[in-house]
């Protein structure tokens, strides 16, 4: 087959590349099928794919190339520097926020002025021409997919009387400082028609998340599964947990007996006292939106979501990942 020369890849060809990559075809095979030089295919794929976990996106790659061609003047920093542009776009494809992208690139390239961008500059790049085809594609990659940026709404919790509660008022004050590892916040996320639920536990310092598959919302089941998951941790990570007033925590003393962890309870209608957990539940809802029947969700999917959350850079911890913080704490006591 004659190799095509001096002609830009078309959207149709990029779709073929995406399809063949999904079939685990080699770059040489793809080049032969498209009648292109192997180097052309390699450059095209490598723009957005650096490791096996990256996914080539035909639409985004095409609009990126088209935008480069049509807008050679008055380019912003992202459009001017291709390595920076590819890092930003790959971050968006990985469902990272502009703040996470900005923070992570500074962490990885601290002394490179080119590889540095503020989250506001990323938003400006995305929203400069919101009706343009490329920008519409980028907006869809944002978490909220909104044409305007709006402040998040606050959520309110519900309360319920539980025997032998220990109030958050009696929680040691040093826990507020998030200096010591091993203090957690817990909650349930309720599924469709209030007939299913999953448990969530988040470490206050590292923001490390544990998602727990539950067969029911009953207190005995919650105590059993929370204890099981927590006991898989090293003892340095098992100090305390702060929970809301949900009746599912009626067997909190059993969790303390099983794990050695003290359980503290937030005030009714005071979800901000467990702000880390509330925020994390919001992140999980991006993958499992309201109306999800958790009885139909297997544990493997929950573990995949947990892994994604624990390997995302977080602004609040200096754009490190929760897993990096946990590993570092464990290494310090080894």
N, C-alpha and C positions, 0 to 999 in steps of 0.2 A: 504493500500500500504506500502510495506517495505521501511523503511528509509535507504537511501544509506549512508555509513560511510567511512571516511578516503579516499575520492577521490575528487580531485579538480573539481570545476565546469568547464564544457566544454563551448566552444563558443556557441554551439547549446543551451545549457541550459541558457546561458546569453541572447541570442536572445529571448528565451521564456520568461525570466524575463522582458525584455524590452517591449515585446508585451503585456504581461499581465498587466504591470504597465500602459501602454497606454490605457488599457481597464478599468483602475481604480480598479483593483483587489487588495485585501489585501495581506499582506505578508504571512499570514496563508494560504490563498487560493493558493498562488504561491508555497509555500513549499509543500503542499499536492499534487499539480499537478506534481511537479518535484520529489517527493519522497525524499525530503530533510528536514533536521531539520529547524524549523523556525528561529533559531539563525543563521544558515548558510545564509539564504536568507536576514536576517536583516543586518548582517555584510557586505554582498556583496552590498546591495543597499546603505547602509549608508556611504560607502567609498566616493561616489560622490554626494550623495543627502542628504542635511541637511534641506531643507525647500521645500515647495510646488512648488516654482519657478524653482528648480533645475530639470534637466532632466537626467535620467539614460541612459548611452550610452554603449551598449553591446560590441562593438568593442574596444572602448577605455579601458573599464574595463578589458576585456580579455587580451589585449596586456600589460596592466599595471601589471596584475597578472603574466603573462608569463615572463615579463621582471624582475620582482622581483625574480622569481624562478631561472631563467637562469643566473642572474648577481649578485650573492651574494658577489662576491669579487670586489675590486676596485670601489666601489660605490661612486658617488658624493653625495653632501649633500641632494639633492632632493630625490635621490633613497634610501638614508640611513634612512631618517626620514619620516615615512608614513604620519603623519599629515601635514607636509610641502608639501609633494608630492601631497596629495589630494587637498590642498588649491590651489597649482599652476595649477593642471589639471582642477579643477573646474573653476578657473579664465579663462583658455583658452577656456573651453566649453562655458563660458559666453561671449566670444568674447572680453575679456580684453587683452590688450597688456602686454608683460612682464614688461614694466615700470609701468603700472597701478597695476599689481599684486604685484610687489616688493614694491611699495609705499603704497598700501593698507594694506599689511600684517604688515608693520612697524607701520602703524596707529592703527591697531587693537591689535598688540602684541608688544608694545614698549619695554618691559623688558624681552622678551623671546628670548634668543640667538638661540634657535632651529628654531623658527618661524621668521626667518630673511633671506632674500636672495636678491642679487642684480639682476637687470634685465639682466646683462651680464652673470651671472651664469645660469639664466633660458635659455637664448639663447644657451649657451654652452651645456647645458643638451639636448636641442632639436636637435642641429646640430652636436653633437659628432659623431653620426653614422647616417647620413642623409638617407642612403639606408636601414636601419633596419626598420622592419614593424612598430614598435611603433613610431619611430621617423618620419616616413612618415605620420603617423596619426596625430602626434603633429604639424608638419609643416602645414598640411591642416587646423589646427585650428587657425593658425596665420592670421592676417588681410590680408597680401599680399600673403601668401602661396608660397613664393619664396624660392628656395634652397640657395640663396645668399641674403644678406641684402644690399639693394641699397638705396642711399639718395633719398628723394622724389623730384619730378620735380616741379619747380615753375610754377604757372599759371599766365596768363596775363588777365587783364580785358579789356572791351571795353568802349569807351566813347561816350557821346552824349550830345549836348548842351541843357540845360534846363533853362527856364526863371526864373529869380530871385533866382538863386543859391546863397547859402552862402558857400564859400570855406572852406575846412578844415583848411586853413591857419588862419581863423578867429575863429576857435573853441577854447574855453578856454583851456589854457595849462594844468590846473589841471586834465583835462579828460585823458590826456596821462598817468598820474600816476596810473590810475585804483584804486584809493583809495576810491572814492565815487561811490556808487551804483546808477544805473539808467541810464547809458549811453550805448547805443546799437549800433550794426552794422547790416545793412540789405542788402538783395540781393534777386534775383530770381535764382532758379535752373530751367533750361529749359529742357523740355521733348522731346520726339521723334519728329523729323522733325520740331522742333521749333513751334509745334502747341499746346503745353501745358506748364504749369509752376506751381511751388509751391513757396511760399515766405518763407524766413528764416530770423529770427532776433535773434541776440545773444548778451547777456549782457556782457560788456567788463570785469567787475570785477569778476562776478560769473561764467561766461561762460554758463549761463543758455540759453537754446535754445527754440525758439517758431517756429513751422512749420505751415504754413498757406495754407490751401486749396484754390485755385483760380479757378474761372470759365474761366478766360482769362488773358492775359498779359496787357490788356488795363489799362491806368493810373487811370481811374475812379474806376475800380474793385480793383486795388491794393490799392488805397487810402482808399476805403471803408473797405476792409478786414483787412488791416494793422491797421486801426483805431479801428475796432471792437476788434481785439485781444489785442491791447495795452491797451484799456480801461477796460479790464478785470483785469488789474494789479492794485495793490495799488499805490497811487500817488507817494510814495517814489521811485518807480521804473520807473517813467516817466519823464525823464529830457531831453535827447537828443538822436538822432540817426544819425549815419554817413552812407552814402550810396554811391554807385558808380554813374556813369553818365548815367545809363540806362534810356531810355525815359519813361519807366513805372513809373518813379518817377516825371513825369511832374506835377502831382497834389500834390506835396509835401506840398504846403501851406495849402491844405485842411486837411492833416494829422496833421499839426501844430495847425490848428484851432480846430480840433476835440479832440486832445489829450493834447495840451499845450506843446508838445515836439518840440524843435528846430531841424531842419534837416540840417546837414552839408554834403557837397559833396567832396569826394576824388578827387585827380587829375586824369585825364585820364591816362590809362595804369599804374596805381599805386596800384595794388591789395594789396600790402603789407601794405597800409595804413588802410586796413580793414582785417588785417591778421587773427583775431579771427573768423570772418565770413567765410573767405576763407577756413580755416582749418575745420570749422564745416561743410561746404558744402561737403568737402571731406569725412567726417565721414558719412554724410547722403547718399552719393553715394555708400557706402558699402552696404546699404540696398536697394537703388534704383539706380542701375547702369545706365550709359548712354544708351539711347535707350528706357528708360521707358516712357510709355505714361501715364502722370499724370492724364489724364481724366479718366483712368481706375482704378485709385487708390482712395480708399475711405478714408474719414477723420479718421476713426477708426485706420487704419494702420498707418497713419501719426502720430496720437497721441501715438501709441505704440512705434514708433521710437523715438519720442520726449521724452517719459518717460525713455526709455533706455539711451539716451544720458544724460539726467539730473540726472540720478542715477548712472552714471559711475564715479569712482574716477579719478581725473585729477592731473597729476604731477604739473602743473602750479599753482594749488591752494592747494598745500600741501597734495595731494591725498584725499582731501575731495571731495564731489560731488557738482555739481552746485546747486542742490536742497537744500543741507545742508547750503550752503552759503546764498541763498535767504531766507530760513527760519530764519537763524540767524540774518540777517539784519532786517527782519520784527519784530522779537522778540525784537530787541534793541530799536525800536521806539514805542513798545506797552506800 
